[in-house]
């Protein structure tokens, strides 16, 4: 999201796994290879970390944000003219900025070098094999995945539809800002499907903070991430 006519100051999280996947305007970075091995210290990962860290080193992104800072407020005021966020912020910004900000801001897909891959999150719908009410459970899953239900859920919770047909509904198709998120979803990946992902993500976050706030180099951070992730393992 960007505003126009303000000095560049980009809100980037100082400790977040996004650097190894979401901000892929750097070289294409993978967290794991096809053999299930972590690749957090690959040359591409180190180059990506170096690029990410440059925003903090050059003062384009704050390495520390005061506790309780509301990014919606700082974005509307122009203190944070650019930030990475999700569709839920469209309504928040519109409400907070009102007429004063109308037509002065917009949404963009992630800038690209080799690709513009973003992380995709959300919820999973599961019916267990030993479920006592399997038919009812499947009926509920079918209801939730209907295009019209997905549109209503977006209206209620600002959750982007997983069913592509829902994106043709005017409530989404006619909103230029929301349409950008739909375009970004065409280039998105989920985190690795491993049971230890939360632990691995925390280890990555820790090293990101040491790099962006502390004095660790991108090479040191990458090697520490790789060592920690390998030690944690995949749980499989």
ABEGO torsion letter per residue (X at the ends): XBBBGBBBBBBBBABBAAAAAABAABBBBBABBAAGBBAAABAAAAAAAAAAAAAAAAGABBABBBBGBBAAAAAAAGABABBBBBAAAAAAAAAAAEAAABGABBBBBBBBBABABBBBBEBBBBBBAABABAAAAAAAAAAAABAAAAAAAAAAAGBBBABAAAAABAAAAABAAAAAAAAAAABBBBBBBBAAAAAAAAAAAAAAAAAAABABBAAAAAAAAAAAAAAAEAGX
